[in-house]
């Protein structure tokens, strides 16, 4: 089956002369059809928990651009919501979780795992809608990144409150991490059972940690998730994306042992090609702002990444999510360069 699905084949280790492509946050605010549907539903959470609407959002960029992969439309904070925190998305202020765990222990929460049922229903719908050649990707947030929101109740620039808790009370913080990791295994396993063909672990705030904390709160829990999923679903590729890890990518690749590793835009792909395990698929890593800027510099940036990773299994992607102000014409230009390579 993977032979007819370019993205799945690359994630399983096949190098291709023309890399498959998908973009993080490709189903989102830069598309007018997404903005119209979100306005109709009245908010992000209402959209993400309506399987019909969420499935429609997931396939919108496939219809428009024919990407090689579709990524499930959802959010990394569905897991803490299922663990019992209230989740809201305020206009212009980002997601909020309450109560914040900086002051309480997770045992004070009352989990409601039925909150994840709409996600599985969305997966089933999308799996039946996608073209035969399109790989369907599921995802979850990695425990460290999810925990930063759970502890502080919102996003922050330096994840200071969470880092302090991890230093001051590692046993208490470890209990939060372990709880998130355990549910993440079940969550991704259910996504796979419902129809996704590969999954990605997003560790968006991995770059804020010291080496010792990185080992404790990124490598250890992600390895546990990878091992558990691999035992349940052998052959389903797992992409690890530790944004901001820098030189610690080498330790991540060895310690977590994902099937593929995502590179953010700050990583030199030539360096990554040299230091990462031979044959390990990599994903990335165009700067989202370069995609927004467009022009000849975009063409040069795409070609430089292709040259740096030539001969290695490579999924072309951004170094993080596509920006909401990205012109659609620039996405079309990116795809034209890739498809003429």
Secondary structure, DSSP 8 states (H G I E B T S, - for coil): -GGG-HHHHHHTT---SS--B--TT-SSTTSHHHHHHHHHHTSHHHHHT-HHHHHHHHHHHHHHH--SEEE----TTHHHHHTT-EEEEETTTEEEEES-TTSS-GGGS---GGGGHHHHHHHHHHHHHS-TT-EEEEEEE-HHHHHHHHHHSB--SS-HHHHHHHHH-HHHHHHHHHHHHHHHHHHHHHHHHHT-SEEEEEETTGGGS-HHHHIIIIIHHHHHHHHHHHHHSTT-EEEEEETT-GGGHHHHHHHH--SEEE--TTS-HHHHHHHS-TT-EEEEEE-HHHHHH-SHHHHHHHHHHHHHTTTS-EEEEESS---TT--HHHHHHHHHHHHT-
